[in-house]
Amino acid sequence: MKVFVTGGAGYIGSVCTEELLDAGHEVTVFDNLTEGHRSAVDPRAKFVEGCLRDAGLVKQSLRDAQADAIMHFAASALVGESMTDPKKYFHNNLVNALKLADAAVECGVKKFVFSSTCATYGPPDRVPMTEDLPQRPINPYGEAKLMFEKVLIWYAQIYKLEFIAFRYFNAAGASNKFGEHHRIETHLIPNVLFVAQGRKPQCEIFGTDYPTPDGTCIRDYIHVKDLAQAHMLGLVPGKTGFYNLGNGDGYSVREVISMCEKVTGQKIPVVEKPRRPGDPPRLVAAADKAIRDLGWQPKYPKLEDIVATAWAWHQKHPAGYAD
């Protein structure tokens, strides 16, 4: 297929682009490089530098690519920032996404694969989390993603734009070529590994009094290559709807730090801090629906494999991407 990947210079988008190309698809990456990196774009892909708010450029780029499908990763993704600058999140994650969906309809694109988030659920009624849980987001990031999910439902019904939306939990790990480099890094695993690299003096634990076995939050980590495989399975005609993507196993903050110590062979200094507002004690996915309906099977479910691939990439790229 000919696949148009927005945000393909970012962390997940770069690995998905690589996997698509390895599978024989043709890829056009569309990215404005505000968060992504030019050197994170696989050289086999065509690259268009542009912003989704430029509806004319988006339409022309889709026509030039003769796109059969869109994979939409481009978004602002800092939950805390969304609480202080909500307009940025509603413009980037809803308005610009709407322009992309409009262009897809106008250009005759058959499939829209959307990078959504478990933040659409808010604090869950139960864990593991299934797709039928109530969606009650508690921040503008999750709210904007949920609003666009609803757009896709109506566009499928009225315009026949077939879509599939993946609600991620915590993406982690790396491929041999591409890894995680955010200009503002909020994710636990890279921040712990930065301590092992000597880039940070210590890592932080926010809250040690949660109702969990060791008192720290539990989260579900999924390898970025497993995410990419799910997205390719989502390209199959007729596959539609909403799917959680996670491993179904949760690891506490302390367990992640211990694993990083094991993989790197280094002691990681820790500073304990109070809880952050809005952090649920436990977020773990039930991905049975994706396994059943799509035939998806994570190849890297073990935390050690996830951390080891991330560490290998960071050692090869001690300052991340050069640009």
Residue, then its C-alpha position, 0 to 999 in steps of 0.5 A: m500500500k501507499v501509506f501517508v504517515t503524519g508525525g513520521a519523524g517522531y518516536i513512534g512514527s519513525v519506527c512505524t515508518e521503518e516497519l512499513l518500508d520493511a514490509g514492502h509498503e511505500v511511505t510518505v512522511f509528513d512532519n513539521l519537525t517541531e517535535g520530530h527529527r529529520s534524521a529520524v525519517d527512514p531514508r527510503a521514505k519520501f519526506v514532506e516538511g509541513c504542518l497539518r494546519d496548512a490544508g492545501l499542502v496536506k491535500q496536495s501531499l496526499r494527492d502526490a502520494q496517491a495515498d491508500a491509507i493514512m497513519h496519523f501520529a502527529a500530535s502534542a502529547l504532554v499531559g501536564e502542558s495540556m493543563t496549562d495550554p489547552k488551546k494548543y492541544f485542541h488546535n493540534n490534536l483536534v482541529n488539525a486532525l479534522k483538516l487531515a480527515d477532511a483531506a482524506v475524504e476529499c482525496g479518496v483515501k480508503k483507510f485512516v489509522f489513528s494514534s489515540t491514547c488510554a488518556t481518553y478513559g481517565p481514571p478507570d473503573r476497573v483494571p485491566m482496562t477494556e475498550d468498553l470502559p466509560q471514557r472520562p478524560i481528566n485533561p485536555y490531551g485526553e479530551a481532544k483525542l476522544m473528540f477526534e475519535k468521535v469525529l472518526i465515528w461520524y466520518a465512517q458512517i457518513y463519508k465511508l472513511e474506514f478507520i481504526a483507532f489504537r489507544y496506547f498505554n506506555a510506548a517504550g523501547a527502540s528498533n536498531k535504528f530509531g529510538e526515543h528522543h523528545r525535546i522535553e522527556t517525561h517518560l520514565i524509562p528514558n529518564v532513568l537511562f539518562v541517569a545511567q548515561g550521566r546525563k541526569p544526576q538522579c531519577e524521581i519517584f512521584g508517590t511512594d504510598y499508593p495501594t500497590p505492592d511497593g507503594t509506587c504507580i504501576r503502568d503497562y509498557i509496550h514495545v514500540k515495534d509491537l505498536a508498529q505491527a499492530h498499526m500494519l495489521g490495522l491497514v487490512p480492509g474491513k478492520t475497524g473500531f477501537y483497540n487498546l494496545g498494551n501487554g496486559d502486565g504492569y510494572s511499578v516505578r521501582e520495578v522499572i528502575s530495578m530493571c534499568e539497573k540490571v540492564t545497564g549494570q549501574k546503580i540508579p540514584v533515586v529521589e522520592k517526591p510527593r504524588r502528582p495530581g491525577d496519577p492513578p495507582r494502576l493502569v494496565a491494558a486488556a489487549d484481548k480484542a486486538i489479539r482476537d480481532l487483528g491477530w496481533q501478538p506482541k513479540y517483546p512483552k518482557l520489560e527486560d527486552i524493552v529496556a535493553t533495546a532502549w539502552a542499546w539505542h541510547q548508547k549508540h545515540p548518547a545525545g539523541y538525534a543530531d538535528 
